[in-house]
Amino acid sequence: MEMISSQSNSKIRSARALRQRKKRDEHNAFLVEGIHLVGAAVEAGAQIESIFYAPDLLTSQYALDLIDQAGEMGLDCYSTTSEVFTSLASKEHPQGILAVVQQSEQQLTELTAKNFPWGVACVAPQDPGNVGAILRTIDAVGASGLILLEGGADAYHPTAVRASMGAIFRQPVVRAKFDEFAEWVDKLGYHVYGSSARGSKDYGEIAQFTLPMILLLGSEGQGLTEEQAGICEHLLRIPMKGEVTSLNLAVSAGVLLYDILGKIAEGDAGYQLSGIRYS
């Protein structure tokens, strides 16, 4: 296939447009940059629409093998000049490979206590880096996925994709309105544990978490509103020993998720504590 050398090429323009959230939402697709992340997408069986690569920028044998593998899988792989590729990439020093990947299309109504026994719901998170980091931790603890409520940061923003370290390809990301979420947890019998500085209990006081369950996190600036806190079975606080009054959203999620992991009884609601590795 002939190398793409024009920045006005239709395939290049379509891919470049995905740097905008409006276009990502419109086409239900997003960009994945870098050798590690494209490799993770291929290994996870993500729905890859196409791969773009610049031979002059690629020095990794793994990346070259990855392109060969993608071609054998029947994926569209387009060679570009380094100038054209740089116009696509958001990173200052691109590695020379990029993929266009389909977004998750799961809806809240598709999630059940069986296929989503425990997960995280975030209300209007503002930082895409936090969204990606939370996805990474969800993957690490073996939880079921992420529900984004009332808009907020885009899980498919390049910063979120990088911060997820590949978890974006393995974990479902579902968007919903809060009232839909409240009806869903009530109907399916989810236990909702909220995180709040105004919580009545330190998280360590919970002896065991009952499945199915959701960890509900408020936005970075406002936390949980009275209405949102009202659907929680418990409001949990993280004790602060120093002068700071709060933790970063992703850090808070990590603290709580690992505590939950240690307090889910083996076999509870079909959940098995198996396959654990240590970092």
C-alpha positions as CSV (number, residue, x, y, z in Angstrom):
1,M,0.0,0.0,0.0
2,E,1.3,3.4,-0.9
3,M,2.6,5.6,1.9
4,I,0.3,8.5,2.9
5,S,2.3,11.7,2.4
6,S,-0.5,14.4,2.5
7,Q,-1.9,15.9,5.7
8,S,-5.1,16.5,3.8
9,N,-5.7,12.8,3.0
10,S,-9.2,11.9,4.0
11,K,-8.2,9.1,6.3
12,I,-5.7,11.4,8.1
13,R,-8.3,14.2,8.4
14,S,-10.9,11.8,9.9
15,A,-8.4,10.4,12.4
16,R,-7.1,13.9,13.3
17,A,-10.7,15.0,14.0
18,L,-10.9,12.5,16.9
19,R,-8.7,14.8,18.9
20,Q,-11.9,16.7,19.5
21,R,-14.4,15.3,22.0
22,K,-17.3,16.3,19.7
23,K,-16.0,14.1,16.9
24,R,-15.1,11.2,19.3
25,D,-18.7,11.2,20.5
26,E,-20.1,11.6,16.9
27,H,-18.0,8.7,15.5
28,N,-18.0,6.6,18.7
29,A,-14.2,6.3,18.3
30,F,-11.0,7.5,19.9
31,L,-7.2,7.7,19.3
32,V,-4.7,5.4,20.9
33,E,-1.1,6.6,20.8
34,G,2.1,4.8,21.5
35,I,3.6,1.3,21.2
36,H,2.5,0.0,24.6
37,L,-1.1,1.2,24.3
38,V,-1.6,0.1,20.7
39,G,-0.2,-3.3,21.7
40,A,-2.6,-3.4,24.7
41,A,-5.5,-2.7,22.4
42,V,-4.5,-5.5,20.0
43,E,-3.9,-8.0,22.9
44,A,-7.3,-7.1,24.5
45,G,-9.2,-7.6,21.3
46,A,-10.4,-4.0,21.2
47,Q,-12.4,-3.0,18.1
48,I,-9.6,-1.4,16.1
49,E,-10.7,0.5,13.0
50,S,-7.2,1.3,11.7
51,I,-3.6,1.7,12.6
52,F,-1.3,4.5,11.3
53,Y,2.5,4.2,11.6
54,A,5.5,6.1,10.4
55,P,8.4,3.8,9.5
56,D,11.0,6.6,10.0
57,L,9.9,7.0,13.7
58,L,9.7,3.3,14.6
59,T,12.8,1.8,16.2
60,S,11.1,-0.9,18.2
61,Q,11.0,-4.5,16.8
62,Y,8.0,-5.1,19.0
63,A,6.2,-2.3,17.2
64,L,7.1,-3.6,13.7
65,D,6.0,-7.1,14.7
66,L,2.8,-5.5,16.0
67,I,2.0,-4.0,12.7
68,D,2.6,-7.4,11.0
69,Q,0.3,-9.0,13.5
70,A,-2.4,-6.4,12.9
71,G,-2.1,-6.9,9.2
72,E,-2.5,-10.7,9.6
73,M,-5.6,-10.0,11.6
74,G,-7.1,-8.1,8.7
75,L,-6.8,-4.7,10.3
76,D,-6.2,-1.7,8.0
77,C,-2.6,-0.5,8.6
78,Y,-1.6,2.8,6.9
79,S,2.0,3.9,6.4
80,T,2.7,7.6,6.6
81,T,5.5,10.0,6.5
82,S,6.9,11.3,9.8
83,E,5.5,14.7,9.1
84,V,2.0,13.4,8.4
85,F,2.1,11.2,11.5
86,T,3.3,14.1,13.7
87,S,0.2,16.0,12.6
88,L,-2.0,13.2,13.9
89,A,-0.3,12.7,17.3
90,S,-0.9,14.8,20.4
91,K,2.4,13.9,22.1
92,E,5.4,16.1,21.3
93,H,7.7,13.2,20.5
94,P,5.5,10.5,19.0
95,Q,6.6,6.9,18.9
96,G,5.4,6.4,15.4
97,I,2.3,4.2,15.9
98,L,-1.3,5.2,16.5
99,A,-4.7,3.4,16.3
100,V,-8.3,4.4,15.9
101,V,-10.4,2.3,18.3
102,Q,-14.2,2.0,18.8
103,Q,-15.6,3.2,22.1
104,S,-17.4,0.9,24.5
105,E,-21.1,0.8,23.6
106,Q,-22.4,-0.8,26.8
107,Q,-25.5,0.8,28.4
108,L,-26.4,0.9,32.1
109,T,-29.4,-1.4,31.5
110,E,-26.9,-4.1,30.3
111,L,-25.1,-4.2,33.6
112,T,-26.4,-6.7,36.2
113,A,-25.2,-8.0,39.6
114,K,-23.8,-11.0,37.7
115,N,-21.7,-9.2,35.1
116,F,-21.0,-6.2,37.2
117,P,-20.7,-7.3,40.9
118,W,-18.7,-4.4,42.1
119,G,-17.5,-1.2,40.4
120,V,-17.1,2.6,40.7
121,A,-19.5,5.4,39.8
122,C,-18.1,9.0,39.5
123,V,-20.2,12.1,39.4
124,A,-19.0,14.6,36.8
125,P,-15.2,14.1,37.3
126,Q,-13.3,17.0,35.9
127,D,-9.8,15.6,35.2
128,P,-9.4,13.0,32.5
129,G,-6.2,11.9,34.1
130,N,-8.2,10.9,37.2
131,V,-10.7,9.0,35.1
132,G,-7.9,7.0,33.5
133,A,-6.1,6.4,36.8
134,I,-9.3,5.2,38.4
135,L,-9.8,2.8,35.5
136,R,-6.3,1.5,36.0
137,T,-7.0,0.8,39.7
138,I,-10.4,-0.8,38.9
139,D,-8.5,-3.2,36.6
140,A,-5.8,-3.8,39.2
141,V,-8.3,-4.9,41.9
142,G,-10.4,-7.0,39.6
143,A,-13.5,-4.8,39.9
144,S,-16.1,-4.7,37.1
145,G,-15.9,-1.3,35.5
146,L,-16.7,2.5,35.7
147,I,-19.9,4.4,35.5
148,L,-19.6,8.1,34.7
149,L,-22.6,10.1,35.9
150,E,-23.7,13.6,34.7
151,G,-21.1,14.1,32.1
152,G,-17.7,15.5,33.2
153,A,-14.3,14.4,31.7
154,D,-14.2,12.2,28.7
155,A,-12.8,8.7,29.4
156,Y,-11.6,8.6,25.8
157,H,-9.6,11.8,26.1
158,P,-5.9,11.1,25.2
159,T,-4.8,11.9,28.8
160,A,-7.4,9.5,30.2
161,V,-6.4,6.8,27.7
162,R,-2.7,7.1,28.7
163,A,-3.4,7.2,32.4
164,S,-5.5,4.0,32.1
165,M,-2.4,2.0,31.0
166,G,-4.6,-0.2,28.8
167,A,-7.4,-0.7,31.3
168,I,-9.7,1.3,28.9
169,F,-9.7,-1.7,26.6
170,R,-10.6,-4.2,29.3
171,Q,-13.0,-2.4,31.5
172,P,-16.5,-1.2,30.5
173,V,-17.1,2.5,30.7
174,V,-20.8,3.4,30.9
175,R,-22.3,6.9,30.9
176,A,-25.7,7.7,32.6
177,K,-27.7,10.4,34.3
178,F,-27.8,10.2,38.1
179,D,-31.6,9.6,38.3
180,E,-31.2,6.6,35.9
181,F,-28.3,5.3,38.1
182,A,-30.3,5.7,41.3
183,E,-33.2,3.8,39.8
184,W,-30.9,1.1,38.5
185,V,-29.1,0.4,41.9
186,D,-32.4,0.3,43.7
187,K,-34.0,-2.1,41.2
188,L,-31.1,-4.5,41.2
189,G,-30.4,-4.3,44.9
190,Y,-26.9,-2.8,44.8
191,H,-25.3,-1.6,48.1
192,V,-24.0,1.9,47.5
193,Y,-21.0,3.1,49.5
194,G,-20.2,6.8,49.1
195,S,-17.0,8.6,49.8
196,S,-17.3,12.0,51.6
197,A,-15.4,14.1,54.0
198,R,-18.8,14.4,55.8
199,G,-19.0,10.6,56.1
200,S,-20.2,9.1,59.4
201,K,-17.6,6.3,59.4
202,D,-13.9,6.0,58.7
203,Y,-13.6,3.5,55.8
204,G,-11.6,1.2,58.1
205,E,-14.7,0.7,60.4
206,I,-16.5,-1.3,57.7
207,A,-15.8,-4.9,58.5
208,Q,-17.1,-6.4,55.3
209,F,-18.5,-5.1,52.0
210,T,-21.5,-6.8,50.6
211,L,-22.0,-7.5,46.9
212,P,-23.3,-6.4,44.6
213,M,-21.9,-3.0,45.4
214,I,-20.9,0.4,44.0
215,L,-18.4,2.8,45.3
216,L,-19.8,6.3,44.5
217,L,-17.4,9.2,44.2
218,G,-18.4,12.9,44.0
219,S,-16.7,15.4,41.7
220,E,-13.3,16.8,42.6
221,G,-14.7,20.2,43.6
222,Q,-18.1,19.6,45.0
223,G,-18.1,16.1,46.3
224,L,-21.5,14.4,46.7
225,T,-24.7,16.5,46.8
226,E,-27.3,15.8,49.4
227,E,-29.4,13.9,46.8
228,Q,-26.4,11.8,45.7
229,A,-25.4,11.0,49.3
230,G,-29.0,10.0,50.0
231,I,-28.8,6.8,48.0
232,C,-25.8,5.6,49.9
233,E,-26.0,2.9,52.5
234,H,-22.9,4.3,54.1
235,L,-20.9,7.5,53.6
236,L,-17.2,6.7,54.2
237,R,-14.5,9.2,55.1
238,I,-10.8,8.8,54.7
239,P,-9.0,10.1,57.9
240,M,-6.6,13.0,57.4
241,K,-3.7,13.1,59.8
242,G,-1.9,16.1,58.4
243,E,-3.0,19.6,57.4
244,V,-4.5,18.7,54.0
245,T,-8.3,18.4,53.9
246,S,-8.7,16.0,51.0
247,L,-7.0,13.6,48.6
248,N,-6.9,13.5,44.9
249,L,-9.9,11.7,43.4
250,A,-7.9,8.9,41.9
251,V,-5.9,8.4,45.1
252,S,-9.1,8.3,47.2
253,A,-10.5,5.7,44.8
254,G,-7.3,3.6,45.1
255,V,-7.4,3.7,48.9
256,L,-11.0,2.6,49.1
257,L,-10.9,0.0,46.3
258,Y,-8.0,-1.8,47.9
259,D,-9.8,-1.8,51.2
260,I,-12.9,-3.2,49.6
261,L,-10.9,-5.9,47.9
262,G,-9.6,-7.1,51.2
263,K,-13.1,-7.1,52.7
264,I,-15.1,-9.0,50.1
265,A,-15.6,-12.6,51.4
266,E,-14.4,-15.2,48.9
267,G,-17.3,-16.6,47.0
268,D,-19.6,-13.6,47.9
269,A,-22.0,-13.2,45.0
270,G,-19.9,-15.5,42.9
271,Y,-16.8,-13.3,43.3
272,Q,-13.6,-15.3,43.6
273,L,-10.3,-13.9,45.0
274,S,-8.2,-15.7,42.5
275,G,-5.5,-14.9,40.0
276,I,-4.0,-12.2,42.2
277,R,-0.5,-10.9,41.3
278,Y,1.7,-8.5,43.2
279,S,3.3,-5.4,42.0
